[in-house]
Amino acid sequence: MDVTLVARRARTENFPVASLLFPRWLRPHLRAVYGFARLVDILGDEVEVDRLAALDELERELDACYAGEPAWPVMRVLQPTIREFDLPREPFLRLIEANRMDQRVLEYETWADLRFYCVHSADPVGRLVLGLLRRAEDPELVAASDDVCTGLQLVNFLQDVPRDLALGRIYLPGEDRRLFGVMQLDAPSPELRSLLEFEAARARGLLAGGRVLQERIGGRVGRAVGLFARGGLAALEALEDAGWDVFTQRPRPSRMRLALAAVR
């Protein structure tokens, strides 16, 4: 498979609706960061090649963004954003490392273990967005952003239990599965429902950081940043409305619910 074609796909995919609330001049930079994040996920989850080798090649492309000229289209789009906002390499490297972890680690024993994974798979995206807003040096904002990003990642884990299981991965901590007596994840059960409710409460607590982001950043941009958290809360409401059934279809908020979240 030609990884440059994969990179082109990542660059042209739709990016989150919340991003449309950001100033027009900032959106191409958000799209560049989002394109990279999608590219990493595609290489780590979907390509039928040596995924670790593909991720290594992506890291070399990232190095070229900082010292040289990258070859992949999505990376050529990203390079001017890196330079204009002086974005550090570390968040990008963590996203790559998270997908390496996905090739090596199939499940997580504790919440602390899963949280460490989210430090690599989710939190860097928020830190890069703060970098685009030139607010990445504010410790309170960084902490709130990390919480929101981990909360959003956890919501995705709850929505995607069957999909992840099909990939041979389990993102619900082993200690929590034992706590609720969950013996299998491939069919609905009262025990699984209780576990999902427990993890949803954890996600809600993390997504509360969205209020801090919205108030501290302020204005339209603050509302735009806060919408990511509100979208996560709307997804949790959809899960609850579905009776925590993640097997019939992937529970997701309706457009109306997302629209209401946008005006809150």
Secondary structure, DSSP 8 states (H G I E B T S, - for coil): --HHHHHHHHHHS---GGGGGS-GGGHHHHHHHHHHHHHHHHHHHT-SS-HHHHHHHHHHHHHHHHSS---SHHHHHHHHHHHHHT--HHHHHHHHHHHHHHHH--B-SSHHHHHHHHHHHTHHHHHHHHHHTT-TT-HHHHHHHHHHHHHHHHHHHHHTHHHHHHTT-B-S-HHHHHHTT---SSS--HHHHHHHHHHHHHHHHHHTHHHHHHHHH-HHHHHHHHHHHHHHHHHHHHHHHTTT--SSS-----HHHHHHHHH-
